[in-house]
Amino acid sequence: MMSKNMAILGLQLQHRLPVLGAVRCSCLTSATCAVSSVSCLSSKLRKWNNGGRLPRRLVIGLGSSFWAQYTNMAGNTKSFMASARQKGEIEQVLQNVEWPEQFPFKDEDFQRFDESPDSLFYEAPRFVTHIDDPAIAALTKYYSEVFPPSKTPGVSILDMCSSWVSHFPKGYKQERIVGMGMNEEELKGNPVLTEYVVQDLNVNPKLPFEDNSFDVITNVVSVDYLTKPLDVFKEMRRILKPGGLAIMSFSNRCFWTKAISIWTSTGDADHALIVGSYFHYAGGFEPPQAVDISPNPGRSDPMYIVYSRKLSTA
């Protein structure tokens, strides 16, 4: 009942919210899209967990973002408490998932409000950051803890969906750091990159790299724009070295017209499950894990990580 009521609340509120660029994207979508996608994800998650019972994390995932929007608009500080309580849910959402045999999402789940060419949308450079400074600092700190040490011989890193900044630790260097993105001016301005590739992964998900060539792949707040995620994740598996690490980071902010419908109509915990499903169904990865690195829950942008390593036998 709670998830149903909050979902309805979210659909009512979305008509009052402004159409912006990089915004909190959980409930900024059309009513039709939200109803179909939330219903689709809800039914799938019921089958995945708890013997068909609705998991508590689904209630939080589908409802909390709508509730936070409502209480923020009303000036109610209880939304901060709700965000803080969700932190544990994010980290548990990928624990002991009983995945369906087949990939559970349909083509329509990867449609966008704006289906015009992405090359037009990203044609003009945007020398801005899409998450706030505390979230950036949290991501950089996380990288410092999991990256190979700077200047390690033979290490190669791919920053997928890159731009003018990668949020790597200050002074971090490797022999090869490749940026792949949509805007050449932005990529040229990224000081950490040793080379770059301009490519639209939604048109061509084939990665132009040799097998087993990267130690780490990063993707910052852009996994929600992939319309062919399984193709991309299979390619990630191919180019990662055995044991290589893939780090997908995301927040609750996006260009909502370009984010896939299953993303814009669900909440943060569900996003972790969605990204985890990409790793699982791509095959050849260890069970994905979720980490909540949000620095100030309820007071600054949240920051989440879903990561996995390529199996040594893949």
DRENDO-1510 file (C-alpha; in Angstrom, 1 decimal, always signed):
<recs>
REC; n; res; u; v; w
REC; 1; MET; +0.0; +0.0; +0.0 .
REC; 2; MET; +2.8; +2.4; +0.8 .
REC; 3; SER; +4.6; +2.0; -2.5 .
REC; 4; LYS; +1.3; +2.3; -4.4 .
REC; 5; ASN; +0.3; +5.5; -2.6 .
REC; 6; MET; +3.8; +7.1; -3.0 .
REC; 7; ALA; +3.9; +6.2; -6.6 .
REC; 8; ILE; +0.5; +7.8; -7.1 .
REC; 9; LEU; +1.8; +10.9; -5.2 .
REC; 10; GLY; +4.8; +11.0; -7.5 .
REC; 11; LEU; +2.7; +11.0; -10.6 .
REC; 12; GLN; +0.6; +13.8; -9.2 .
REC; 13; LEU; +3.6; +15.9; -8.3 .
REC; 14; GLN; +5.4; +15.5; -11.6 .
REC; 15; HIS; +2.9; +17.8; -13.3 .
REC; 16; ARG; +4.0; +20.7; -11.0 .
REC; 17; LEU; +7.7; +20.2; -11.4 .
REC; 18; PRO; +9.6; +22.4; -13.8 .
REC; 19; VAL; +11.2; +20.9; -16.9 .
REC; 20; LEU; +15.0; +21.4; -16.3 .
REC; 21; GLY; +18.3; +20.1; -17.6 .
REC; 22; ALA; +20.3; +18.1; -15.0 .
REC; 23; VAL; +17.6; +17.6; -12.4 .
REC; 24; ARG; +16.6; +15.0; -9.8 .
REC; 25; CYS; +15.2; +12.5; -12.2 .
REC; 26; SER; +13.3; +10.0; -10.1 .
REC; 27; CYS; +9.8; +11.3; -10.8 .
REC; 28; LEU; +10.3; +13.7; -13.7 .
REC; 29; THR; +8.7; +11.8; -16.5 .
REC; 30; SER; +5.4; +11.3; -18.2 .
REC; 31; ALA; +2.6; +9.7; -16.3 .
REC; 32; THR; +2.2; +7.0; -18.8 .
REC; 33; CYS; +5.9; +6.1; -18.8 .
REC; 34; ALA; +6.0; +6.1; -15.0 .
REC; 35; VAL; +3.0; +3.9; -14.6 .
REC; 36; SER; +4.2; +1.3; -17.1 .
REC; 37; SER; +7.8; +1.2; -16.0 .
REC; 38; VAL; +7.1; +1.2; -12.2 .
REC; 39; SER; +4.5; -1.5; -12.7 .
REC; 40; CYS; +7.0; -3.5; -14.9 .
REC; 41; LEU; +9.8; -3.2; -12.4 .
REC; 42; SER; +7.5; -4.0; -9.4 .
REC; 43; SER; +6.3; -7.2; -11.0 .
REC; 44; LYS; +9.8; -8.3; -11.9 .
REC; 45; LEU; +11.2; -7.6; -8.4 .
REC; 46; ARG; +8.4; -9.6; -6.8 .
REC; 47; LYS; +9.6; -12.6; -8.7 .
REC; 48; TRP; +13.2; -12.0; -7.8 .
REC; 49; ASN; +13.0; -11.9; -4.1 .
REC; 50; ASN; +11.3; -13.4; -1.0 .
REC; 51; GLY; +9.4; -16.1; -2.7 .
REC; 52; GLY; +7.1; -13.7; -4.6 .
REC; 53; ARG; +6.6; -11.3; -1.6 .
REC; 54; LEU; +7.2; -7.6; -2.2 .
REC; 55; PRO; +10.6; -6.9; -0.7 .
REC; 56; ARG; +11.0; -4.0; +1.7 .
REC; 57; ARG; +13.7; -2.5; -0.4 .
REC; 58; LEU; +11.2; -2.2; -3.3 .
REC; 59; VAL; +8.9; -0.1; -1.2 .
REC; 60; ILE; +11.8; +2.2; -0.3 .
REC; 61; GLY; +13.1; +2.3; -3.9 .
REC; 62; LEU; +9.9; +3.2; -5.5 .
REC; 63; GLY; +8.5; +5.4; -2.8 .
REC; 64; SER; +11.3; +7.3; -1.2 .
REC; 65; SER; +12.2; +9.5; -4.1 .
REC; 66; PHE; +8.6; +10.6; -4.6 .
REC; 67; TRP; +8.3; +11.2; -0.8 .
REC; 68; ALA; +11.5; +13.2; -0.7 .
REC; 69; GLN; +10.2; +15.4; -3.6 .
REC; 70; TYR; +7.0; +16.0; -1.8 .
REC; 71; THR; +8.5; +16.8; +1.6 .
REC; 72; ASN; +11.2; +19.0; +0.1 .
REC; 73; MET; +8.5; +21.0; -1.7 .
REC; 74; ALA; +6.6; +21.3; +1.5 .
REC; 75; GLY; +9.6; +22.3; +3.5 .
REC; 76; ASN; +9.5; +19.2; +5.6 .
REC; 77; THR; +12.9; +18.2; +7.0 .
REC; 78; LYS; +11.8; +14.7; +7.6 .
REC; 79; SER; +13.0; +14.0; +4.0 .
REC; 80; PHE; +16.5; +14.2; +5.3 .
REC; 81; MET; +15.8; +11.4; +7.7 .
REC; 82; ALA; +14.2; +9.3; +5.0 .
REC; 83; SER; +17.3; +9.7; +2.8 .
REC; 84; ALA; +19.6; +8.7; +5.7 .
REC; 85; ARG; +17.5; +5.6; +6.3 .
REC; 86; GLN; +17.8; +4.6; +2.7 .
REC; 87; LYS; +21.6; +4.4; +2.8 .
REC; 88; GLY; +21.6; +0.8; +4.2 .
REC; 89; GLU; +19.0; -0.2; +1.7 .
REC; 90; ILE; +21.3; +0.7; -1.3 .
REC; 91; GLU; +24.1; -1.4; +0.1 .
REC; 92; GLN; +21.9; -4.4; +0.7 .
REC; 93; VAL; +19.9; -4.3; -2.6 .
REC; 94; LEU; +22.3; -6.6; -4.5 .
REC; 95; GLN; +22.8; -9.1; -1.7 .
REC; 96; ASN; +21.5; -12.6; -2.5 .
REC; 97; VAL; +19.5; -11.6; -5.5 .
REC; 98; GLU; +17.7; -14.6; -7.2 .
REC; 99; TRP; +18.0; -13.4; -10.8 .
REC; 100; PRO; +15.4; -14.6; -13.4 .
REC; 101; GLU; +16.7; -16.9; -16.1 .
REC; 102; GLN; +16.2; -14.2; -18.8 .
REC; 103; PHE; +16.9; -10.5; -18.8 .
REC; 104; PRO; +13.6; -9.1; -17.4 .
REC; 105; PHE; +13.4; -5.7; -19.2 .
REC; 106; LYS; +11.8; -4.9; -22.5 .
REC; 107; ASP; +12.8; -2.6; -25.3 .
REC; 108; GLU; +10.4; +0.0; -24.2 .
REC; 109; ASP; +12.2; +0.3; -20.8 .
REC; 110; PHE; +15.1; +1.8; -22.7 .
REC; 111; GLN; +13.2; +4.4; -24.6 .
REC; 112; ARG; +13.7; +8.1; -23.8 .
REC; 113; PHE; +11.4; +11.1; -23.8 .
REC; 114; ASP; +13.7; +12.7; -26.3 .
REC; 115; GLU; +14.7; +10.2; -29.0 .
REC; 116; SER; +16.5; +12.8; -31.2 .
REC; 117; PRO; +20.1; +12.0; -32.1 .
REC; 118; ASP; +22.4; +12.2; -29.0 .
REC; 119; SER; +25.0; +13.8; -31.2 .
REC; 120; LEU; +22.8; +16.9; -31.4 .
REC; 121; PHE; +22.1; +17.0; -27.7 .
REC; 122; TYR; +25.9; +16.8; -26.8 .
REC; 123; GLU; +27.0; +18.9; -29.8 .
REC; 124; ALA; +27.8; +22.0; -27.6 .
REC; 125; PRO; +30.4; +21.5; -24.9 .
REC; 126; ARG; +29.3; +21.7; -21.3 .
REC; 127; PHE; +32.2; +22.7; -19.0 .
REC; 128; VAL; +30.1; +22.1; -15.9 .
REC; 129; THR; +29.8; +19.4; -13.3 .
REC; 130; HIS; +26.6; +17.4; -13.0 .
REC; 131; ILE; +26.9; +16.5; -9.3 .
REC; 132; ASP; +27.8; +18.9; -6.4 .
REC; 133; ASP; +31.2; +19.3; -4.8 .
REC; 134; PRO; +30.6; +17.0; -1.8 .
REC; 135; ALA; +29.5; +14.2; -4.1 .
REC; 136; ILE; +32.5; +14.7; -6.3 .
REC; 137; ALA; +34.8; +14.6; -3.3 .
REC; 138; ALA; +33.2; +11.3; -2.2 .
REC; 139; LEU; +33.7; +9.8; -5.6 .
REC; 140; THR; +37.3; +10.9; -5.8 .
REC; 141; LYS; +38.0; +9.5; -2.3 .
REC; 142; TYR; +36.4; +6.2; -3.4 .
REC; 143; TYR; +38.6; +6.1; -6.5 .
REC; 144; SER; +41.7; +6.7; -4.3 .
REC; 145; GLU; +40.8; +3.6; -2.3 .
REC; 146; VAL; +40.2; +1.2; -5.2 .
REC; 147; PHE; +42.4; +2.4; -8.1 .
REC; 148; PRO; +45.8; +0.9; -8.7 .
REC; 149; PRO; +48.5; +3.1; -7.3 .
REC; 150; SER; +49.4; +6.1; -9.6 .
REC; 151; LYS; +52.1; +5.4; -12.2 .
REC; 152; THR; +51.8; +1.6; -11.9 .
REC; 153; PRO; +53.6; +0.1; -14.9 .
REC; 154; GLY; +51.3; -1.4; -17.5 .
REC; 155; VAL; +48.0; -0.2; -16.0 .
REC; 156; SER; +45.3; +1.1; -18.4 .
REC; 157; ILE; +42.0; +2.8; -17.5 .
REC; 158; LEU; +39.0; +3.6; -19.6 .
REC; 159; ASP; +36.8; +6.5; -18.5 .
REC; 160; MET; +33.6; +5.7; -20.3 .
REC; 161; CYS; +31.1; +8.5; -21.1 .
REC; 162; SER; +33.8; +10.9; -20.2 .
REC; 163; SER; +34.0; +14.7; -20.4 .
REC; 164; TRP; +36.3; +17.5; -19.4 .
REC; 165; VAL; +36.8; +16.1; -15.9 .
REC; 166; SER; +37.0; +12.5; -14.7 .
REC; 167; HIS; +37.1; +13.1; -10.9 .
REC; 168; PHE; +40.2; +11.0; -10.5 .
REC; 169; PRO; +42.5; +11.7; -7.5 .
REC; 170; LYS; +44.6; +14.9; -7.8 .
REC; 171; GLY; +47.8; +14.1; -9.7 .
REC; 172; TYR; +46.7; +10.6; -10.5 .
REC; 173; LYS; +48.5; +9.2; -13.6 .
REC; 174; GLN; +48.8; +6.0; -15.5 .
REC; 175; GLU; +50.6; +5.1; -18.7 .
REC; 176; ARG; +47.2; +4.9; -20.5 .
REC; 177; ILE; +44.0; +6.6; -19.5 .
REC; 178; VAL; +41.5; +6.7; -22.3 .
REC; 179; GLY; +38.4; +8.9; -22.3 .
REC; 180; MET; +35.4; +7.9; -24.4 .
REC; 181; GLY; +32.7; +10.5; -24.8 .
REC; 182; MET; +30.4; +12.5; -27.0 .
REC; 183; ASN; +32.0; +15.9; -27.2 .
REC; 184; GLU; +35.6; +16.3; -28.5 .
REC; 185; GLU; +36.1; +19.8; -27.0 .
REC; 186; GLU; +35.3; +18.4; -23.5 .
REC; 187; LEU; +37.6; +15.4; -24.0 .
REC; 188; LYS; +40.4; +17.6; -25.2 .
REC; 189; GLY; +40.1; +19.6; -22.0 .
REC; 190; ASN; +40.4; +16.6; -19.7 .
REC; 191; PRO; +44.0; +16.8; -18.2 .
REC; 192; VAL; +44.0; +13.2; -16.9 .
REC; 193; LEU; +43.5; +11.6; -20.3 .
REC; 194; THR; +46.4; +10.3; -22.4 .
REC; 195; GLU; +44.0; +9.7; -25.4 .
REC; 196; TYR; +40.3; +9.9; -26.2 .
REC; 197; VAL; +37.7; +8.5; -28.5 .
REC; 198; VAL; +34.5; +10.2; -29.6 .
REC; 199; GLN; +31.7; +7.6; -29.9 .
REC; 200; ASP; +28.0; +7.4; -29.4 .
REC; 201; LEU; +27.4; +4.1; -27.5 .
REC; 202; ASN; +23.7; +4.2; -28.2 .
REC; 203; VAL; +24.5; +4.0; -32.0 .
REC; 204; ASN; +27.6; +1.8; -31.8 .
REC; 205; PRO; +28.1; -0.1; -28.5 .
REC; 206; LYS; +31.2; -1.9; -29.9 .
REC; 207; LEU; +34.2; -0.6; -28.1 .
REC; 208; PRO; +37.3; +0.0; -30.3 .
REC; 209; PHE; +39.8; -1.7; -28.1 .
REC; 210; GLU; +41.7; -5.0; -27.9 .
REC; 211; ASP; +40.5; -7.9; -25.7 .
REC; 212; ASN; +41.8; -7.9; -22.1 .
REC; 213; SER; +43.4; -4.5; -22.4 .
REC; 214; PHE; +42.0; -2.4; -19.4 .
REC; 215; ASP; +42.5; -2.8; -15.7 .
REC; 216; VAL; +39.7; -0.4; -14.7 .
REC; 217; ILE; +36.6; +1.0; -16.4 .
REC; 218; THR; +34.8; +3.9; -14.9 .
REC; 219; ASN; +31.4; +5.5; -15.8 .
REC; 220; VAL; +30.3; +8.6; -13.9 .
REC; 221; VAL; +26.6; +9.5; -13.8 .
REC; 222; SER; +26.0; +8.3; -17.3 .
REC; 223; VAL; +24.9; +4.6; -17.1 .
REC; 224; ASP; +21.3; +5.9; -17.0 .
REC; 225; TYR; +21.6; +7.1; -20.6 .
REC; 226; LEU; +22.6; +3.7; -22.2 .
REC; 227; THR; +19.9; +2.3; -24.4 .
REC; 228; LYS; +21.8; -0.8; -25.2 .
REC; 229; PRO; +23.3; -1.6; -21.8 .
REC; 230; LEU; +23.8; -5.3; -22.2 .
REC; 231; ASP; +25.8; -4.8; -25.4 .
REC; 232; VAL; +28.0; -2.2; -23.7 .
REC; 233; PHE; +28.5; -4.4; -20.6 .
REC; 234; LYS; +29.4; -7.4; -22.7 .
REC; 235; GLU; +32.0; -5.2; -24.5 .
REC; 236; MET; +33.3; -4.0; -21.1 .
REC; 237; ARG; +33.8; -7.6; -20.1 .
REC; 238; ARG; +35.7; -8.3; -23.3 .
REC; 239; ILE; +38.1; -5.5; -23.0 .
REC; 240; LEU; +38.7; -5.8; -19.2 .
REC; 241; LYS; +41.7; -7.9; -18.1 .
REC; 242; PRO; +40.8; -10.9; -16.0 .
REC; 243; GLY; +40.1; -9.5; -12.6 .
REC; 244; GLY; +39.6; -6.1; -14.0 .
REC; 245; LEU; +37.3; -3.7; -12.2 .
REC; 246; ALA; +34.2; -1.9; -13.6 .
REC; 247; ILE; +32.8; +1.0; -11.5 .
REC; 248; MET; +29.5; +2.5; -12.4 .
REC; 249; SER; +28.7; +5.6; -10.3 .
REC; 250; PHE; +25.4; +7.5; -10.3 .
REC; 251; SER; +23.3; +10.0; -8.4 .
REC; 252; ASN; +19.7; +11.1; -8.5 .
REC; 253; ARG; +20.4; +13.8; -11.1 .
REC; 254; CYS; +20.2; +13.5; -14.9 .
REC; 255; PHE; +19.1; +15.0; -18.1 .
REC; 256; TRP; +15.8; +13.4; -17.7 .
REC; 257; THR; +14.7; +13.7; -21.4 .
REC; 258; LYS; +17.7; +11.5; -22.3 .
REC; 259; ALA; +17.6; +9.0; -19.5 .
REC; 260; ILE; +15.9; +5.7; -20.1 .
REC; 261; SER; +12.3; +5.4; -19.0 .
REC; 262; ILE; +13.0; +2.6; -16.5 .
REC; 263; TRP; +15.4; +4.9; -14.7 .
REC; 264; THR; +13.3; +8.1; -14.6 .
REC; 265; SER; +10.3; +6.2; -13.2 .
REC; 266; THR; +12.1; +4.4; -10.4 .
REC; 267; GLY; +14.1; +5.3; -7.3 .
REC; 268; ASP; +17.7; +5.0; -6.1 .
REC; 269; ALA; +17.6; +1.5; -4.7 .
REC; 270; ASP; +16.0; +0.3; -7.9 .
REC; 271; HIS; +18.7; +2.0; -9.9 .
REC; 272; ALA; +21.3; -0.1; -8.1 .
REC; 273; LEU; +19.4; -3.3; -8.9 .
REC; 274; ILE; +19.0; -2.2; -12.6 .
REC; 275; VAL; +22.8; -1.6; -13.0 .
REC; 276; GLY; +23.5; -4.9; -11.1 .
REC; 277; SER; +21.3; -6.7; -13.6 .
REC; 278; TYR; +23.5; -5.4; -16.5 .
REC; 279; PHE; +26.6; -7.0; -14.9 .
REC; 280; HIS; +24.7; -10.2; -14.2 .
REC; 281; TYR; +23.2; -10.7; -17.7 .
REC; 282; ALA; +26.3; -9.6; -19.5 .
REC; 283; GLY; +28.0; -12.7; -18.0 .
REC; 284; GLY; +31.6; -13.2; -17.1 .
REC; 285; PHE; +31.4; -10.9; -14.0 .
REC; 286; GLU; +31.6; -11.5; -10.3 .
REC; 287; PRO; +28.3; -10.9; -8.5 .
REC; 288; PRO; +27.8; -7.1; -8.5 .
REC; 289; GLN; +28.0; -5.1; -5.3 .
REC; 290; ALA; +26.4; -1.8; -4.4 .
REC; 291; VAL; +28.0; +0.9; -2.2 .
REC; 292; ASP; +26.4; +4.1; -0.9 .
REC; 293; ILE; +29.2; +6.8; -0.7 .
REC; 294; SER; +26.7; +9.7; -0.2 .
REC; 295; PRO; +28.7; +12.2; +1.9 .
REC; 296; ASN; +25.7; +14.1; +3.5 .
REC; 297; PRO; +22.5; +12.2; +3.1 .
REC; 298; GLY; +19.6; +14.6; +2.6 .
REC; 299; ARG; +21.9; +17.7; +2.4 .
REC; 300; SER; +23.9; +17.2; -0.7 .
REC; 301; ASP; +23.7; +15.0; -3.8 .
REC; 302; PRO; +23.6; +11.3; -3.1 .
REC; 303; MET; +26.4; +9.1; -4.7 .
REC; 304; TYR; +26.1; +5.4; -5.4 .
REC; 305; ILE; +28.5; +2.8; -6.8 .
REC; 306; VAL; +27.7; -0.5; -8.4 .
REC; 307; TYR; +30.8; -2.4; -9.2 .
REC; 308; SER; +32.0; -5.8; -10.3 .
REC; 309; ARG; +35.2; -7.6; -11.5 .
REC; 310; LYS; +35.7; -9.6; -14.6 .
REC; 311; LEU; +36.0; -13.3; -13.7 .
REC; 312; SER; +39.5; -14.7; -14.0 .
REC; 313; THR; +38.1; -17.4; -16.3 .
REC; 314; ALA; +36.1; -15.1; -18.5 .
</recs>
